[in-house]
Amino acid sequence: RFSDVVFQAFTGETGPFNTQVVCVRPRSDRGKDIIRMDYDGHDPTVLVQDGALNLQPSLSPDGRSLAYTSYRDGFPNIYIRQMATGREQRITSGPGLALPGGWSGDSQSLLLSRSEDGNSDIFLYHARRRSLKRLTTYWGIDVSPSFAPDGQRFVFTSDRSGAPQLYIADMRGGSPVRLTYSGSYNTSPIWSPKADVIAFAGRSETDSLDIYTIGANGQGLRRLTDADGSYEAPAWSPNGRFLMYIGQRGDTWLRYLMRQDGQGKQLLASDEAACLAPQWIIRTSP
């Protein structure tokens, strides 16, 4: 809290230090749990631990609803858990892979990807109406949707050009616009909460995965990591000034932090358990 006070005194913005992370923690039996902890790795709390393989947590901005994928019924479907009561609702069904993306700013709508007959498209789930609306219709793979801060656009990954690239679509309809042209594999886009900048993981010329940012207008492509490993799963801090990401060293996954321009890289404290698919959130628990 003191660090946040100092940060705000110098920048006029809320600091990132009194924040938390929701992520996936692997278990020794090959299952995976969902946990919440301080951004620096302290005070982990288990949110979902049912013996199943649980993936891709996405907590709503108001902290009330947790969407995630679980194999508990044999198929990878999306569940939404009410954090106050623990009650859950399954919102997809069938054998195809379904993964949650980002929530809208008002916590009422969830972007998700859903696969049927090998074809994955982007859908919008409205929490109040409990309805699904299909947003993309393409024979290839559309995944990893993330809302723009204004809620009027979203970015996603698609292989419609022959290889995974980023596209931006308008919530009101129309054809998606291709955003990335460099690299043969770009994925996991996430829109900055404070600017028209998108972070993503992309394959560099050394064939490693690195963290990049690009403007929503397609300008200003920048590689932020140094091609000295394999990095993925970028997550913005709630104030949009920092990025968290994970990197693999042998069989170990480590978590890192850097400023939005790629400077000030730090290895975050961790225990023996990895923290995969991190979502950086405002504090939602004491």
C-alpha positions as CSV (number, residue, x, y, z in Angstrom):
1,R,0.0,0.0,0.0
2,F,2.9,2.4,0.8
3,S,4.5,1.6,-2.6
4,D,1.1,2.5,-4.3
5,V,1.0,5.8,-2.4
6,V,4.5,6.7,-3.6
7,F,3.7,5.6,-7.2
8,Q,0.6,7.7,-7.2
9,A,2.5,10.7,-5.8
10,F,4.9,10.6,-8.7
11,T,2.6,9.6,-11.6
12,G,-0.9,10.6,-10.5
13,E,-2.1,7.1,-11.2
14,T,-3.0,4.1,-9.0
15,G,0.0,1.8,-8.5
16,P,0.2,-1.9,-9.3
17,F,1.5,-3.2,-6.0
18,N,-1.6,-3.8,-3.9
19,T,-3.0,-6.1,-6.6
20,Q,-3.6,-9.8,-7.2
21,V,-3.3,-12.5,-9.8
22,V,-5.7,-15.3,-10.8
23,C,-3.9,-18.2,-12.5
24,V,-3.6,-22.0,-13.0
25,R,-1.5,-24.1,-10.7
26,P,-0.5,-27.6,-11.9
27,R,-0.7,-30.5,-9.5
28,S,1.5,-33.5,-9.3
29,D,-1.3,-35.8,-10.6
30,R,-1.5,-33.8,-13.9
31,G,-4.6,-32.0,-12.8
32,K,-4.7,-28.2,-12.5
33,D,-6.3,-25.9,-9.9
34,I,-7.2,-22.3,-10.1
35,I,-5.7,-20.0,-7.5
36,R,-5.7,-16.3,-6.5
37,M,-2.6,-14.7,-4.9
38,D,-0.9,-11.4,-4.4
39,Y,0.8,-10.3,-7.6
40,D,4.2,-11.1,-6.1
41,G,3.3,-14.7,-5.3
42,H,2.4,-14.4,-1.6
43,D,-0.8,-15.6,0.1
44,P,-2.2,-18.1,-2.5
45,T,-5.8,-19.0,-2.1
46,V,-7.4,-22.0,-3.9
47,L,-10.5,-21.0,-5.9
48,V,-11.2,-24.2,-7.8
49,Q,-9.8,-27.6,-6.6
50,D,-12.0,-30.5,-7.6
51,G,-9.4,-33.0,-9.0
52,A,-10.1,-32.1,-12.6
53,L,-8.1,-30.3,-15.2
54,N,-9.1,-26.6,-14.9
55,L,-7.9,-24.0,-17.3
56,Q,-7.9,-20.4,-18.5
57,P,-9.5,-18.5,-15.5
58,S,-11.1,-15.1,-16.3
59,L,-12.4,-13.1,-13.4
60,S,-15.0,-10.4,-14.1
61,P,-13.9,-6.7,-13.3
62,D,-16.3,-6.5,-10.4
63,G,-14.7,-9.7,-8.9
64,R,-18.1,-11.5,-8.7
65,S,-17.9,-14.1,-11.5
66,L,-15.1,-16.4,-12.4
67,A,-15.2,-18.1,-15.8
68,Y,-12.9,-21.0,-16.5
69,T,-12.7,-24.3,-18.5
70,S,-13.0,-27.6,-16.8
71,Y,-12.8,-31.2,-17.9
72,R,-14.7,-32.4,-14.8
73,D,-17.5,-33.9,-17.0
74,G,-15.1,-35.4,-19.5
75,F,-15.3,-32.5,-22.0
76,P,-13.6,-29.1,-21.9
77,N,-16.6,-26.8,-21.2
78,I,-16.9,-23.3,-19.6
79,Y,-18.2,-22.8,-16.1
80,I,-19.0,-19.6,-14.3
81,R,-18.7,-19.5,-10.6
82,Q,-20.3,-16.9,-8.4
83,M,-17.5,-15.9,-6.0
84,A,-19.8,-15.0,-3.1
85,T,-21.7,-18.2,-3.0
86,G,-19.6,-20.8,-4.9
87,R,-22.6,-21.6,-7.1
88,E,-21.7,-22.6,-10.6
89,Q,-23.3,-22.7,-14.0
90,R,-22.0,-24.5,-17.1
91,I,-22.5,-22.3,-20.2
92,T,-21.2,-24.6,-22.9
93,S,-21.7,-28.3,-23.7
94,G,-20.4,-30.9,-26.0
95,P,-17.0,-32.4,-26.8
96,G,-15.5,-29.4,-28.5
97,L,-13.0,-27.2,-26.7
98,A,-14.4,-24.0,-25.2
99,L,-12.2,-21.4,-23.5
100,P,-13.2,-18.1,-21.9
101,G,-11.7,-14.8,-23.1
102,G,-12.1,-11.4,-21.5
103,W,-15.1,-9.8,-19.8
104,S,-16.7,-6.5,-20.7
105,G,-16.1,-3.5,-18.4
106,D,-19.5,-3.8,-16.8
107,S,-19.0,-7.5,-16.0
108,Q,-22.2,-8.4,-18.0
109,S,-20.6,-10.0,-21.1
110,L,-18.0,-12.6,-21.6
111,L,-16.1,-13.3,-24.8
112,L,-15.3,-16.9,-25.4
113,S,-14.1,-19.4,-28.1
114,R,-16.0,-22.6,-28.8
115,S,-15.1,-25.4,-31.2
116,E,-17.6,-27.5,-33.1
117,D,-16.5,-30.1,-35.7
118,G,-13.0,-28.8,-35.6
119,N,-14.0,-25.2,-36.3
120,S,-13.5,-22.7,-33.5
121,D,-15.4,-19.4,-33.5
122,I,-15.8,-16.4,-31.1
123,F,-19.1,-16.1,-29.1
124,L,-20.5,-13.5,-26.7
125,Y,-22.1,-14.8,-23.5
126,H,-24.5,-12.4,-21.8
127,A,-24.6,-13.2,-18.1
128,R,-28.0,-11.6,-17.3
129,R,-29.8,-13.2,-20.2
130,R,-27.7,-16.3,-20.1
131,S,-27.5,-16.3,-23.9
132,L,-24.8,-17.0,-26.4
133,K,-24.3,-15.0,-29.6
134,R,-22.0,-16.0,-32.3
135,L,-19.6,-13.2,-33.4
136,T,-17.4,-14.9,-36.0
137,T,-18.2,-17.4,-38.7
138,Y,-15.2,-18.8,-40.4
139,W,-14.1,-22.4,-41.3
140,G,-10.7,-22.0,-39.5
141,I,-9.7,-21.4,-35.9
142,D,-10.7,-18.2,-34.1
143,V,-9.6,-18.0,-30.4
144,S,-8.3,-15.8,-27.6
145,P,-10.7,-12.9,-27.7
146,S,-10.1,-9.7,-25.6
147,F,-12.3,-6.7,-25.3
148,A,-11.1,-3.1,-26.0
149,P,-11.5,-0.8,-23.0
150,D,-14.5,0.9,-24.7
151,G,-16.3,-2.5,-25.1
152,Q,-17.0,-1.7,-28.8
153,R,-14.3,-3.8,-30.3
154,F,-12.3,-7.0,-29.6
155,V,-9.1,-8.5,-30.7
156,F,-8.6,-12.2,-31.4
157,T,-6.4,-14.8,-33.0
158,S,-7.3,-16.4,-36.3
159,D,-5.6,-18.7,-38.8
160,R,-7.8,-17.4,-41.7
161,S,-4.7,-16.0,-43.5
162,G,-3.0,-19.4,-43.3
163,A,-1.1,-18.9,-40.0
164,P,-2.2,-17.5,-36.6
165,Q,-2.4,-13.7,-36.8
166,L,-4.3,-11.0,-34.8
167,Y,-7.6,-9.5,-36.0
168,I,-9.8,-6.7,-34.7
169,A,-13.6,-6.9,-35.0
170,D,-16.4,-4.5,-34.2
171,M,-19.1,-5.7,-31.8
172,R,-21.7,-4.2,-34.1
173,G,-20.7,-6.5,-37.0
174,G,-18.6,-6.2,-40.2
175,S,-15.6,-8.1,-41.4
176,P,-12.6,-8.4,-39.0
177,V,-9.5,-6.3,-39.9
178,R,-6.1,-8.0,-39.8
179,L,-3.8,-6.4,-37.3
180,T,-0.4,-8.3,-37.5
181,Y,1.6,-9.1,-40.6
182,S,5.0,-9.8,-39.1
183,G,5.9,-13.2,-37.9
184,S,4.3,-16.6,-38.7
185,Y,2.6,-17.2,-35.3
186,N,0.9,-14.5,-33.2
187,T,-1.5,-15.4,-30.4
188,S,-2.8,-14.6,-26.9
189,P,-3.7,-10.9,-27.5
190,I,-4.8,-8.8,-24.6
191,W,-5.9,-5.2,-24.9
192,S,-4.3,-2.6,-22.5
193,P,-6.9,-1.2,-20.0
194,K,-5.6,2.3,-20.6
195,A,-4.7,2.7,-24.2
196,D,-5.1,1.4,-27.8
197,V,-2.2,-1.0,-27.4
198,I,-2.3,-4.7,-27.5
199,A,0.2,-7.1,-26.0
200,F,0.6,-10.6,-27.5
201,A,3.0,-13.6,-27.8
202,G,4.7,-14.0,-31.2
203,R,7.3,-16.2,-32.8
204,S,10.5,-14.3,-33.5
205,E,13.0,-15.0,-36.2
206,T,14.9,-17.2,-33.7
207,D,11.8,-19.4,-33.6
208,S,11.2,-18.6,-29.9
209,L,8.1,-17.1,-28.5
210,D,8.5,-13.5,-27.3
211,I,6.2,-10.8,-25.9
212,Y,5.3,-7.9,-28.3
213,T,3.0,-4.9,-28.3
214,I,1.3,-3.2,-31.2
215,G,-1.1,-0.3,-31.6
216,A,-4.7,-1.0,-32.4
217,N,-4.1,0.9,-35.7
218,G,-1.4,-1.7,-36.7
219,Q,1.5,0.8,-36.0
220,G,4.3,0.7,-33.5
221,L,5.1,-3.0,-33.4
222,R,7.7,-3.6,-30.6
223,R,9.3,-6.8,-29.3
224,L,9.7,-6.5,-25.5
225,T,11.5,-9.7,-24.6
226,D,14.9,-10.7,-25.9
227,A,14.5,-14.0,-27.7
228,D,16.7,-15.7,-25.0
229,G,13.9,-18.1,-24.0
230,S,10.3,-18.8,-24.7
231,Y,7.8,-16.3,-23.2
232,E,4.0,-16.2,-23.4
233,A,0.7,-15.4,-21.7
234,P,1.1,-11.6,-21.3
235,A,-1.2,-9.9,-18.8
236,W,-1.6,-6.1,-18.2
237,S,-1.5,-4.6,-14.8
238,P,-4.9,-2.9,-13.9
239,N,-3.3,0.5,-14.5
240,G,-1.9,-0.5,-17.9
241,R,1.7,0.5,-17.0
242,F,3.2,-3.0,-16.6
243,L,3.1,-6.4,-18.1
244,M,3.3,-9.8,-16.4
245,Y,4.2,-12.9,-18.5
246,I,5.6,-16.4,-18.1
247,G,8.7,-18.0,-19.4
248,Q,10.0,-21.6,-19.6
249,R,13.4,-22.7,-18.4
250,G,13.7,-26.4,-19.0
251,D,10.7,-28.0,-17.3
252,T,10.1,-25.0,-15.1
253,W,7.7,-22.1,-15.7
254,L,8.7,-18.8,-14.2
255,R,6.8,-15.5,-13.9
256,Y,8.2,-12.1,-14.9
257,L,7.3,-8.5,-14.7
258,M,8.3,-5.5,-16.9
259,R,7.2,-2.0,-17.8
260,Q,5.0,-1.4,-20.8
261,D,8.1,-0.5,-22.9
262,G,9.9,-3.7,-22.0
263,Q,12.3,-2.0,-19.5
264,G,12.8,-3.0,-15.9
265,K,12.4,-6.8,-16.3
266,Q,12.1,-8.7,-13.0
267,L,11.7,-12.3,-12.0
268,L,8.8,-12.5,-9.6
269,A,9.1,-14.6,-6.4
270,S,7.6,-18.1,-6.7
271,D,7.5,-21.4,-4.9
272,E,7.7,-24.8,-6.3
273,A,4.3,-24.4,-8.1
274,A,3.9,-22.6,-11.5
275,C,1.4,-19.9,-12.1
276,L,0.1,-20.4,-15.6
277,A,-2.3,-18.2,-17.7
278,P,-2.1,-15.3,-15.3
279,Q,-4.8,-12.6,-15.1
280,W,-3.6,-9.5,-13.3
281,I,-6.5,-8.0,-11.3
282,I,-7.4,-5.3,-8.7
283,R,-7.5,-6.7,-5.2
284,T,-10.7,-8.7,-4.7
285,S,-10.0,-10.2,-1.3
286,P,-8.2,-9.1,1.9
